[in-house]
Amino acid sequence: MKGGESSLYPPVRDFLKRLGYEVRGEVLDCDAVGVNGSRIVAVELKSTFCLKLVLQAVERLSCADSVYVAVPSDSPSLRGRQVRKLLRMLGIGLLAVDTRSGSVDPLLDPGEYRPRRSKTGRARLRTEHMALEGDPNTGGSAKRGGRMTAYRRRALSVAAFLAANGPSRAAEAAACLGDPGAWSIVYRNVYGWFEKTGPGTYGLTPRGAAESAAWSAAGAGQARDQGHNEEAAGTLARPPAMHPADQRPR
């Protein structure tokens, strides 16, 4: 399938949005997560139906109200009854995605099967979803090159502060960012972006300056693209204006 698993994400995202969900991709390793009020729906994407896909979906049952698997509409696995029977027994829904037209056909809705819920897993999934700004990750994409996470977003905020203000103390940065715990990111220095510049002060490393700038630029570009796509979608959905002559009673 051209585009791989990530090509399934836009149609699935738009399908869930029409149902009232706020959707984001790659949330705690879930390909797509939608939140609507207190309800959470998780979707796993694969270019073909396989055991790995089923196991991933089963893993999501403990932290989402509804779980779907999504595969291309021309997948041979959709022709038999065994796949739907298996998913029905597990309480997992099935979506057939036509990447050419962008249509999504819900072949099977999730059933009533409910395993024991993981309160911790559910809380982590919701917290990570709410902490992301916009929809920075494409569902189904590979981890190579990194993904935007809530932790990386906080690290970028600290990096932006240091880039603008130079080497600073923890209290100054925490007060400006409104995030008292953000400075712990500097101490952990997971990405190698920060370095001690003096007694109690930290600044950006050359790597930190380059990588944080690249991430910020990529995020701005994606936000601009999403804005253009939403504007185009709104234009297509808007009915044409009626000519005064067409408004006369008939």
N, C-alpha and C positions, 0 to 999 in steps of 0.2 A: 504494500500500500504506500503510495507516494506521500511523503510527509511524516510517516510513522505515527506513533501513538498521539503525538502532540497535535496532529491535524484533526483528531477527534474532539479536542478540547473546545474550540470555538462554537461548534454546533451544540454541544452538550451544555456549555455555559449559557448560551442564548436560550436554550430550551428551559433550563431551570430559572433563568431570569423572568421568562414569561409566566412562570408559576409563582412568582413573587419572592424568589430567593435572591439573596446577595451572595454572589459566587466568587470564589478565589481558587486559584490553582496551586497545587503542591503545598498543602497545609499539613505539616507533620507527616509527610510522605503519602498523604492521600492525594490522588491525582486531581480531584475536584471536590470542593466542599461548599455547600450552600447552607445559609442560615436564614430562617424566616421566623422571627420572634423566638420562641423557645424550641423550635424544631430544627434539627440538623439532618441534612441529607449528604451522603458521601457517594462518590462515583469513582470506580476504578476503570481505567482505559487500557485496552490492549488491541493490537492489530489483528490478533487471532485469539479464539477461545482456547484456554489452556488451564492446567491445574494451578499454575502460579496465580492466575487471575482469580480463580475461585478462592484460593487460600488468602489472598489479599482482601477480598471482599468479606470473608468470614471474620477476619481480624477487625474489620471496621464495625461489625455488628454490635460490639460492646459499647461503642461511643457515639453512634448515630441512630436517629429514629428510623431512617430508611437508607438502604444501601442498594446501589445498582452497579452492574457491570455494563460497559459499553463497548461494542465491537462494530466493525464496518458492516453495513447492510448487505454487502455481497459475500460475507464470510460463509464458507460451506457449512460451518458448525450450526448455523441458524436453521438449516433445512430439516434436521432431525428433531425428534421429540425428546431425546434423552437429556439434552442440555437444559431445556425448560423444566423438565421434571426434576432434575437435580437442583436447579436454582429455586424452584417452588418449595422443595423440601427444606431448603436452607433459609427460606424467607428472603431471598435476594431477587431484586428486579433485574430486567434485561432491557437494554436500549440498543436499537439498531440505528447506526449513524451513516447517513449518506453524505460523504464529505464533498461531493460535487455540488449538490443542491443545498447542503446545509440543513437538511431535514433530519429529525430524530423521531423514530417510531418506538414508543414504549410497548414492547412485545409482552412484557410481564411485569406486573407491579409487585413490590415486596409484600410478602405474606405476614402472618401473625407470629411467626417464630421469633421469640425474644430470649436471647441468652442473658446471663447475669450482666448487668450494666457495670461498667468501670467508671465510677464517679471521677476518679483522678484523670483517666484518659479523656473523658468527656470535657472536663474542665480545661485540660491542656489544649484540646482541639479548639474549643470556643475562644480561649484566651489568645492563642496564636492567630486565629482568624481575625479577631477584633483588633489585634495589635498591628497587623499589616495595613499599609496605606494603599488604597486602590487595589489593583489586581496585578502585582508585579511579576508573577511567575506564570509561565504557560504550562498548563496541566499536561502531564505525560512527557515532559522534557527531561533530559538526562541531568544528573547532578554535576557533571563536569563543568567547571567554570564557576560553580557556586550558585546558590539560590538566595533570594531575598527572604530573610526570616525576621522575626521581631527583634532578635538579638543583633543581627547585622544592621537593622534600621537604627537601633540605639547607638551602635558603634559609629554609624555614619553621622549621626547628630553630634556626637562628641568630636569626631574628626572635623566636621564643618565649623564647630565652635573654635577649635584650635587653629584651623586654617585662617579664620577671620581675626582671631585675637592673639595668636602666637602662644608661646608657652604660658601655661596658666596653672593656678592652684585648683584643687578639687572643689573647694567650697564655691569658688567663683563660677566654675562650669556647671555645678549642680544647681545653683540658684538661677542661672541664666536659662538652663534647659528645662527647669521645672521637673527634674528627675533625680531625686536624691541618690538613687542607686546606680545612676549611669556611670559614675566614676569608677565603680568596681570593674567595668569593662576595660578601663585603662590598665588597672593593676593586673588583670588576667592576660590582657594583650594576646588574645587568641589568634588574631590575624597578623600580628607583627607590625601594627600600624603606629604604635606609640613608643616613646622613649623618654627616660628621665633627663631633664635638661638642667636641673639644679635642685637645691633643697626644697622639696615639696612641690616642684613644678614639673609638668610634662608637656611634651610637644609631639608633633608628627614626625615619623621617619620618612625618608624619601619614598619608600614603598607605600606607606600610609597615604601620603599626599597623592601619589599617582593612582592607587587603586580606589581610594574613596572618591576621587574626582571622576574616575571611569564609571563607578557605580552610580554616582549622582547623575552623570550625563545620560547613562542608559535608562535610568528611571524617568528622567524628564522626557526623553524621546518616546518611551512607551506611553507615558501619560498623554503626550501630544497625539500619538497615533490612536489611542483609545478615544480621545475626544473627537478626532476627525471621524472615526468609525461610527460613534454614537450620533454625531451630527448628520452623517450620511444616511444612517438608518432612520433617523427622524424625518429626513426629507423624503425618503422613499415611502414612508408610512403615511405622510401627510396627503390627504385627498386633494385633487386639483381644485382650484377656485372655480366657482360656477359663474358663467356669464349671466348678466341680468336677464337676458331673454330666456335662459334655461330655468329661471326661478318662477316663471309664471305658472299659475295653476293649470292643470291639464284635465 
